[in-house]
Structures are given as C-alpha cells and as structure tokens.
C-alpha cells in the first residue's frame, strides 16, 4: 500500500469500522442504483419509446404527402394528431418552440431508429415538463414534439432522494454502532493509563461485545490484584521501616554513653545511623506514592530557591540559571522532594558545583539539575528508574536505590516527563518537564 494512502487511512478501530461499513454501503448503493436503472428505469423508457414510435407511425399512414417541399406537410400531420399535446413543427417553428434547449440522447435515438426503420434523432427537454422531440426518418424536415404530461423531472428524483436517505441513514447507523462498540475500549484505555500512573480506578462496567466483556473482566481482576499487591508491599515496607527505628534509637543512645577514648568509634556509629535513617525516610517517601494533597499554582523558581537555601550548608555552592516561569499546578511538597533527591544524587556522585536551570516552554515548564561526576553507562540509564537500582561502580553504591524511582513516580503523577543523560563535558543531567495545565 502506498505510504500517502496509509497515512490518510484511519488508525483507530472506530475509524476503520466506520470506513469499512461506509465502503460496503457505497458498493451496495451502486449495485442498487444499477439494478434500478436496468430493471426499472430502462424498461420504462423502452415502453415510452415504443408508444411514441407507434404514434409517429400513425401520423405517416396512407393519405399524407411526405414530400419535404410540400408546404402543407406540417398542417396535414397536425390534422392527424390524436393526442392534444402532440405537435408537428418545421425547422423554423421548432427553433421558436425551444428545440435548441433540448438535449440529444444517443441510446434513445438508436432505439427509436430501430422502431421507425431509419435514422431518427431524439432530443429531450427537461426544463419544465419533459418534452420529447423526434425527427422521424419518414420526414427529416419536421420535428414532432411529444410531451410526457404524466412524467416530470420531479417524478424521477424520488429514486435519488431514496438512495441518499438510505445512504445517510446507513452511515449514521454505522457510526453509532462503531461508537457503541468502541466506547468500552476507550474507557478501558483511560483506566489502563490511570493504573500505569499508580492510581487504581473502580471496576469498569461489563458492557459491549462478549470479547470486550471478557477483556474488561480480566482487566478488573488485574487492577484489583495490583492494588492488593501495592497495599501489601506498602504495609511490609512501612512495617520494616517502623521496626528498624527502635533498634537504631537504642544503638544511638548506647553510643552516647561510650567513653571519651571511643569518640572515633561513636562518630562512625552515629554516621551509620544517620545513613540508615535517611534510607528509612526514602522507604516511607516511596510508599506514600505522592499522596500529600492536591495541587496548587506554584512557581518552580520559588521551590528551587527554597531547596538551594536549605542545601547550601550541606552541599556547598550552586550555579543557578533561572528564567522567568509562570506558576503551574503542582504538588509543591512532592516537587520539592524531587529537587531534593536530584540535588542529593548530584552531590553524592558529582564533583564540585551543582547547576540548576529552569525554562519556560509553550505548554510546559522544565528544570534541569546537572553535576560534574563521571556519568554512567548509556545502557544503564533506564534501569536507574527501577526501585532499589543504583548506578554503576563509577558513581558509587551509596543509598537505597529509591531516589530516582521516587522522582519518576512523582513526575508521572504530574503527567510530566523525565530525561536522564550524560553531559558531553562530563557528569549527568536530569531534565524534567511539567505541564502548565492539569489534566
């Protein structure tokens, strides 16, 4: 199939169904039209031609001088006319009566020639009532006008109107049928997107064809199973995180009671406890699933300034390149956690200055966090977004491996996008786009 034709064809099941039914209906209409013309209209014209030919033959019966130079030929023929509407004209009279407005029909002329036994010209005038003009072979100098008083242009139009009404009704019916069939699929698509973002909708109604009902039922079971699995995982992680805090607290209290000569040992224990406490906080942040509240209009530059002020003492100087950005709907607590996690990763794996930039686009607002570290292997970039996955050995092995997983989850809940890539001058760049409007 040519590429240009493939691009123009609909890709959705709804569009393809309507197109298929529309094509079938068009073929059906053409067949119906041909059938009506050949078996209804054509026989009617044959009968009309036979009747007209019979009347013309009666005009040229015995007793009429058909010499074309006979000046009384027209009057003699008109005197023999039985039908009041039928008239005979010479060439000049025919022009005055409107012969030039009539249209020549070859196939009707050929039929009439067979009936009259010679070359005959037939013209039809459809300006008002249908007028048939016949130039008979018996007297080529005259024209015979036969009005069809019982048949007019409006008498033929009901066939066309009937075909148009049937076609429009069929297409509308096909559109309604296809829309009804595809509505459960559209509902299923929207529910699947919600599940992919970590939200579990209510069970979908079982409607549509039997195949769609089976798919919807399977999706409902899958969604319920995933929701139960997510709840069990959150409960386990919350329980583990809670249970670890008690022994960590006892260890910290015990280290505080160590003698002065064990200060170096106490300092190491406290540092380990703080690292473990940070890991536990990441566990709790991950299982919360960005449920801190609704979204409010917030300026991303304001959040960046707050995070930079809070992290300057711990991580040193920042290089900021903040452009004017409008306030957009976001969960400020969650996006602030995103910034904090990215800054923490940049400080942990990078060297020296951390660069943060913000940009205003047509439909999105973006910000970038960059470091000067060794970067990571290109094939390992996607893996970093998986829970409990850390960078390669070039970037160390500290932390729980939940930082970027939390970032990705929060960004996806905001219908945003995250791209992680190595910088050409060395280090890692994380860029995040957030939409200006809330879906």
N, C-alpha and C positions, 0 to 999 in steps of 0.2 A: 504494500500500500504506500502511495507517495507520502512524503513527510508533511507536505502542506495540507493534505486531506486528513492525515492522522491528527494534526494539531487542531483542526476545525471540529472533529467529531467530539461529542461529549464523553467525559471520562467517568462520570458518576453513574451508578446503577440506575438512578432515577432518569437521567437524561437519555441513557442508552435504551431503557424500556420505552420511554415516550417516542424516541426516534424509530425504534423497531415497529411499534404499533402504528405510528404515523405512516411509515413506508408501506406496511401491509394494507392499511386503509386506502392509501393512494392507488396501489395496484388494484385493489378491489373496486374503487371508483372508476378507474379506467376501463376495467373489464365490464362493469355495469353499464358505463356510457356506451361502449362499443356494442354491447348486446342490445341496448335500447335502440340505438341508431339503426342497426342491421335488421332487427326483428320487429320493430315498431314503427320508427320514422320512415325508413326506406320503403317498406311495403305501402305505407300511406301515400308517399309521393308517387309510387308506381300506379296506384289506383287513380290518383288525381290526374296523372299524365294520360292514362287510358281514357278517362272520361272526357278530358279536353280534346284528345285526338278524335274521339267519336263525334264530338260536336263540330270540330273542324271539317271532318269528312262529310257531315250532313250539309254544311254550307256549300260544298262544291259538288253537290249532286247534279243530276241532269237538269238542263234548263238555264244554266248560268254560263255566259260567255266570259271565259277567264283570260281573254287576251289582255296583256298588261297595258296596251294602248286604249283599251275600252274605257272611256271616261265615266261610264255609269257602272263600272265594276263594283266600286265601294258601295254605291247605293243599292245595287242588286243584292250584294251579300248581306248588307244590313237589313234588307227586307226579309231575308230568310232566317234571321236570328230569332231563335225561340226564347232564349234567356234574355231578360230585360237588361241585365248588367253587361252582357257581352256586346262589344262594339268592334267595327272594322274601320281602319284608318289607312289612308295612303301615307307616303313617307312624310310629306309636309304636315299633315294633320297629326301624325304620330309624334313628331318632334314637339308640336304645340301641346300635345296631351301629356308630355313628360317621358317619352321613351328614353331620352338620354339619361334620366335618373335611374333607370333600371340596370341591373347587373346581369351580365351574361353568365350562364351556368353550362359548362361543357357536358357534364354527365347527363343532365336533364335534356339537353339538346340532342345528345346521341340517342337517348331512349325515345324521344319524340320523333326523331328521324326514322327509327325502325317502325313506329306505329303508323306514320304517314307515308312511308315508302319513298322518301327522298330527303335531301339535306334540309334540315329545319334548324332555325335559330330560336332559342328560348331565352328570354330575359325576365327577371323578377324584380319588381319594385316593392320594397318593404317600408317605404316612408310613412305610410299610414296603414290602411288595409292592404293586404297582399294582392298585387296586380301581376298577372302573368301575361307577358307579351309573346306572341308566337308569329314567326314569319314562315308561312307554310310553303312547301315545295310546289304546290299547285299554283300559287300566285305570289311569287317572290316580291312583287311590288307593293304588297299590302301588309299591314300588321293587324293582328287580331288580339284584342285585349280581353282577358277573361278574369274578372275579379273573383276572389275567393271570399265571399262575404261571411262565411261561417268560420274562417280561419284568419287569424291575425298574428302579428309578432308576439303579442301577449299570450297567445294560446300555446306557443312553443316554450316560453320562459318558465312555466312551472316545472318542466323537467330539469332545467338548470338550477332553479331555486331548490328543488327537491335534493339534487346532488350536493349543493352547497350546504344545506341544512344538515343533511346526513353526515357530511364530512366534518363540519364544525362540531356537531354533537358527538361524533365518534372520537375526535381528537380530545375534546374536553373530558369525555368519559375515560379515555386512556390516561390523560394527565391526572385525573382524580384517582384512578386505580393505582397508577405508579406511585403517586404521592402517599397513598394509604399504605402501600406495601413497603415503602422505604422509610416511613416515619419511625417505626421501631428501630431500624438500623441507625438512623440519625440519633435517636435517644440513646442507643447503645454506645455509639461513638462518643457522645458527650460524657456518659458515665465512665467510659474507659479512660478518658482524659483526666477526669477527677481522681480516679484511682491511681493513675500514674503520678499525680501531684500529691499523693498521700491522703486524700480525702475519700471517704467511703460513703457513697450515696445510699439512699434507701433502696430496697429491692425493686427492680423495674417491673412494671406490669407485663404480664404474659399476653401479648396480642400480636396479630399478624398471621402469616402462614405457619404451618406446622414446623418447618425448618427454622424459622426465625424464633418461634416459641422455644424450641429446644436450645438454640444458641443463647437466648436470653436467660433461660433457666440455668444453663451451665455458667453463664457469667455471674448470676446472682449467687450461686454456690461458691464460685471462685472468690468473689468480693467478700462474702461472709467469712470464708476461710482465711483470706489475707488479713481481714480486720481482726479476727481472733488471734492469728499469729502475731500481728503487730502488738496487740494488747498483752499477749503472753510475754513477748520479748521485752516490752517496756516494763512490765511487772518484774521480770527477772533482773533486768539491769538496775531498776530502781532499788530492788531488794539488796543486790550485791553492793551497790554504791552506799546504801544506808548502813549495811552491816560492816563495811570497811572503815567507816568513820570512827566507830567506837574503839577498835584496837589502835588506830592511828592516834586518837586522842590520848590513850593510855601510854603509848610509846613516847609521845611528846612530853607528857607530864613526867615520865621516868627520866627522860633526857635532861629535863630542867633540874633534876635532883642529883645529877652527876657531879663529881668533884671538879675543882678548877683545873687540875692537871689533865682532865679529859675534855678540855674545851674543843680541841680539834675534832674529836670524835662526836661531841654533841652537835657541833656545827654541821657536820656531814649528815647526821641523822635528821636534823631539822630541815636541811635542804631536800633530802629524800622525801620527807613527809610532805613538804610543800609541793613537790612534783607530783606525788600521788594524789594530793588533794586537788591539784589542777586537773589531773586526769579524771577524777571522780566528777568534778564540775562539768567536764566535757560530756561525760556519760549522761548526766542529768539534762544538760542542754540538748543533747541529741534526742532523748526520749520525749522531751517536751513537744517536739515537732512544730515549733513556731506557733504556739498557741497562747501567746502573751496578751492578745487582744486584737481589736480592729485596726484599721488603717486610718491615718490622718495625713493631711498635707504637710510635708516636711521637706526642708531644703537639705540636699545631700552635703553641701559645703558646711552647714552647721554641724552635722554629725561628724564630718571629718575633723573639724576644729576641736570638737569635744574629745574625740579619741586621741588626737595628737597631743592635746594638753595633758591627758591622763597618762599617756605612754611615753612622754618625753623624758621623764626622770629615769625610766627603766631602760629605754632603747636609744636614748641619745637624740640627735638632731634629725629632722625630717625635711625633705625638699618638697614643697607644695607648689602645684601648678593648677590653681582652682579658677575655672572660668565661671561666668555668670550662668546659673542654672535655676530654672523655676522650681517651685515646690511641687512635689508629686505625691500621690497617695502611697503610703508605705507604713509598715510596722516599724517605728523608729528603734524600738528595743532590739528587734531581730536584725535589722540592717546594721545597727551599731555592733552587734555581735559578729556580723560578717567582717566588718572593718577590723575589729579587734583580733579575730582569728587570722586574717591575712597579714596584719602587722606583726603578730606573734610569729607566724611562719617565716616572714621576711627577715625578722631579727634572728630567729633561730638558725636559719640556713644561709642567710646572706652575710655580707661583709660590709660594714660601714653604713653609708647613708641609705635611707629608705625613701623612695619617691612616690608621692601620691598625687594623682591628677584627676580632674573632673571635666566633663564635656557635656554640652547641650546639643542634642541632635533633633531631627524633625519630630519624631514620635517617641524618643527615648532620652533618658539621662544616663550617662555612663561614668564610671570612675575606675581608675587603674592603680594598682599597688605593685611596685617594682623593687627588686633587690639586686645586689651585685654578687650573688653567690655563684656556685659552679653550674647551676641549672640541673636538668635531669634528662634522661633518655627520652626521645620523642615517643617511643612505643609504650612508655610507662605513664604518659600524661593522663590518659583516660582512667587508668587504674587508681590514680590518686583520689578520685572522687568516690571510690568504694569505701565503706566503713572499715576501720581497722587496717587501712592500707597506708604505708608510708613511702616516702621517696627512696631512691636507691642509696647506695652507700656513700655516694658523693655528697649527699645532703644530710647525712647522719641518720640516726634511728631513734630520736627522742620523741616523746609524746605518745598519745594513744592511737593516732591514725584516724581521729574523728573530725579534725579541724575542717578539712575541705569537704568532707561529707556533710557536715552541718551547714557550711556555706552553700553548697549546691542545693540542699533541701530548701533553705530559706529563699534562695533566688528563684527556684522553680515555683515556690508558693506565691511569689510575686509576679509570676508569668514573665520572668526575666531570662537572661541568658548569661552564661559564664564561659569565658575562653581563657585557657591557661597555655602559655607558650614561652619558649626560651627567647631571650633577647639576643640580638646579634652581637652586642658589645659584652655579653656575659650576664648571667643572672636569669631570674624568672620574672615574667609579667603576668599578672592576673587582671583581666578586664571584665567588668560586669555592666550589663545593660539592664535598666529598669524602665518599664513602660510609663508614659505620662498619664495614661488613663487606666482606671481599674476595670477589668472585665467583669 
